[in-house]
Amino acid sequence: MLKKLKLAAVLAAGLASACPSYAADQRFTVKEDGLVRFKASVTGITRVSVVGDRISSIVNDNESSVYQVRNDEKTGDIFLKYAGSDEMPSKEGGYLVTEKGYTVAYEILPIRSSTQTALITVRGSAPEPETASGGAGGGFAETSFGGGDGFVDQLRARKTLGQDHPHRSAQCAC
């Protein structure tokens, strides 16, 4: 009886390892204009979805791509199907553009596996600063010199300290 249980356990383990497993979702969080690398099946269909948004267009080199792309107008998801030779393809990439105006670079990593799903969450960036007023559309943002790194403030503090102490001002070349 114990031998039969051991044999059954070994057979079950063998079957479990021999049967193809279904791929877990690939989940990514990326900043706008960031890069996401996802696995795409060369034997099945790969679904790519942007969480809370819809993919409106794909920018890539259609002539050299080995994947056929279909867009689902209802969900905004795209579906990739490998259409190349029997050889394992090299990785390829492009850009996804969403209806909310986000752009994300992507890189496809081909694998021999069952269907794949890539779920992408895009974190938007802060609003762009407005251009400087009073110009003829020069496109420069308002700024104060040295305001970002505090270097000018440090130089002013040194000069002020040197003025407060006359014996230091002779040594300071500020």
Secondary structure by P-SEA (a helix, b strand, c coil): caaaaaaaaaaaaaaaaacbbbbccbbbbbcccbbbbbbbbccbbbbbbbccccccccccccccccbbbbbcccccbbbbbbccccccccbbbbbbbcccbbbbbbbbbbbcccbbbbbbbbbbcccccccccccccccccccccccccaaaaaaaaaaaaaaacaaaaaaccc
